[in-house]
């Protein structure tokens, strides 16, 4: 046997995971994600926020929604799942993901005048289920700028 990993020796590609019951095509996940973000935006607007940016990308991270209410900026991560078989959507916001969101938020804040905001926070909105009947849970100030869950 020369070079290669155990998976390759058994005729499998060790870098490819088998599709499980929760897997779906990337287009479907993207559509579901967009629907969840649309729903989150409607929720934020109904609670007095103005959505000022969606899918803000910076090196090392992305923010799903940036919303403003007065001099408060909320950086919102939206997570969705069709069902809770694999846990609640909000549980999927890992420490690494929080660090990437904070990094992108720092970049966003460096591009706007400091006088245009006084407070910034990191929210999580979880959408569970499908359609308008899906459960929506909003966690204001879910974590801090160090990525610590509050």
Secondary structure per residue as TSV (DSSP state, phi and psi in degrees):
chain	resnum	aa	ss	phi	psi
A	1	X	-	360.0	133.0
A	2	X	-	-121.2	131.3
A	3	X	S	43.5	-177.4
A	4	X	-	92.5	159.5
A	5	X	-	-101.5	171.2
A	6	X	H	-57.8	-42.0
A	7	X	H	-61.3	-40.0
A	8	X	H	-67.5	-34.6
A	9	X	H	-64.2	-31.0
A	10	X	T	-89.7	7.1
A	11	X	T	84.9	11.8
A	12	X	-	-112.9	152.0
A	13	X	-	-88.6	113.4
A	14	X	T	-67.3	-13.5
A	15	X	T	-90.9	-6.8
A	16	X	S	-108.1	123.0
A	17	X	-	-88.4	144.4
A	18	X	-	-68.5	142.3
A	19	X	-	-72.6	128.0
A	20	X	-	-99.4	-176.6
A	21	X	T	-64.8	-22.2
A	22	X	T	-89.1	-6.7
A	23	X	-	-77.2	146.6
A	24	X	-	-147.0	162.3
A	25	X	-	-59.1	147.9
A	26	X	H	-55.1	-34.6
A	27	X	H	-63.5	-38.9
A	28	X	H	-66.7	-44.2
A	29	X	H	-61.2	-41.2
A	30	X	H	-63.7	-43.3
A	31	X	H	-63.1	-44.4
A	32	X	H	-63.1	-42.0
A	33	X	H	-63.5	-42.3
A	34	X	H	-64.0	-41.1
A	35	X	H	-63.2	-40.3
A	36	X	H	-66.0	-40.9
A	37	X	H	-66.0	-39.1
A	38	X	H	-61.0	-44.4
A	39	X	H	-63.8	-41.8
A	40	X	H	-62.7	-40.5
A	41	X	H	-62.4	-43.8
A	42	X	H	-61.8	-40.4
A	43	X	H	-62.6	-47.6
A	44	X	H	-61.2	-44.3
A	45	X	H	-64.0	-36.3
A	46	X	H	-68.0	-20.7
A	47	X	T	-102.4	16.1
A	48	X	T	97.1	2.6
A	49	X	-	-87.1	155.5
A	50	X	E	-113.3	127.3
A	51	X	E	-78.7	120.7
A	52	X	E	-106.0	-17.1
A	53	X	E	-159.1	148.8
A	54	X	E	-130.1	140.5
A	55	X	E	53.9	48.2
A	56	X	E	-70.7	122.0
A	57	X	E	-111.5	137.1
A	58	X	E	-139.1	161.6
A	59	X	T	-54.1	121.9
A	60	X	T	91.3	-1.2
A	61	X	E	-174.8	170.6
A	62	X	E	-143.7	146.5
A	63	X	E	-116.4	125.5
A	64	X	E	-64.1	-48.9
A	65	X	E	-140.8	135.4
A	66	X	E	-112.8	122.3
A	67	X	E	-126.3	151.6
A	68	X	E	-125.3	140.1
A	69	X	E	-139.4	103.8
A	70	X	T	64.4	-126.3
A	71	X	T	-99.8	19.0
A	72	X	E	-100.2	128.9
A	73	X	E	-106.8	130.3
A	74	X	E	-114.1	125.2
A	75	X	E	-97.9	115.0
A	76	X	E	-112.9	126.2
A	77	X	E	-98.9	126.5
A	78	X	E	-107.9	128.1
A	79	X	E	-125.1	141.2
A	80	X	E	-139.8	152.1
A	81	X	E	-147.9	144.4
A	82	X	S	-70.0	-35.4
A	83	X	S	-149.3	171.1
A	84	X	S	-95.6	18.8
A	85	X	T	-57.3	-30.0
A	86	X	T	-113.7	25.5
A	87	X	-	101.7	166.7
A	88	X	-	-75.8	148.8
A	89	X	G	-58.8	-38.8
A	90	X	G	-65.2	-22.6
A	91	X	G	-71.5	-13.0
A	92	X	G	-88.1	3.1
A	93	X	-	-86.9	92.4
A	94	X	-	-77.7	169.7
A	95	X	H	-59.4	-40.7
A	96	X	H	-63.6	-42.0
A	97	X	H	-64.5	-42.3
A	98	X	H	-60.9	-41.1
A	99	X	H	-61.4	-41.0
A	100	X	H	-66.9	-37.6
A	101	X	H	-65.3	-44.6
A	102	X	H	-61.5	-42.1
A	103	X	H	-60.6	-46.0
A	104	X	H	-65.6	-37.5
A	105	X	H	-64.2	-40.4
A	106	X	H	-60.1	-41.2
A	107	X	H	-64.7	-44.4
A	108	X	H	-58.7	-47.3
A	109	X	H	-64.2	-29.3
A	110	X	H	-72.1	-17.0
A	111	X	H	-96.2	-8.2
A	112	X	S	-113.6	151.3
A	113	X	-	-61.8	135.1
A	114	X	G	-60.0	-26.9
A	115	X	G	-75.0	-9.0
A	116	X	G	-88.1	-3.7
A	117	X	-	-151.5	152.8
A	118	X	S	-117.4	-31.4
A	119	X	E	-134.5	142.6
A	120	X	E	-131.3	145.2
A	121	X	E	-145.1	167.0
A	122	X	E	-117.1	113.5
A	123	X	E	-105.9	158.7
A	124	X	E	-126.8	132.2
A	125	X	E	-117.5	124.9
A	126	X	E	-108.3	131.6
A	127	X	E	-120.2	121.0
A	128	X	E	-123.0	122.3
A	129	X	S	108.0	-171.4
A	130	X	S	-123.5	156.2
A	131	X	G	70.1	-167.2
A	132	X	G	-71.8	-14.7
A	133	X	G	-84.5	-2.0
A	134	X	S	-63.2	144.5
A	135	X	E	-74.3	134.4
A	136	X	E	-120.6	126.7
A	137	X	E	-121.9	127.2
A	138	X	E	-109.8	125.0
A	139	X	E	-113.8	90.9
A	140	X	E	-65.8	142.6
A	141	X	E	50.5	50.2
A	142	X	E	-68.4	-30.4
A	143	X	E	-149.9	164.9
A	144	X	-	-101.1	-178.4
A	145	X	T	-68.5	-11.1
A	146	X	T	-93.0	-0.2
A	147	X	-	85.5	5.9
A	148	X	-	-78.1	129.8
A	149	X	B	-68.1	132.4
A	150	X	-	-98.5	360.0
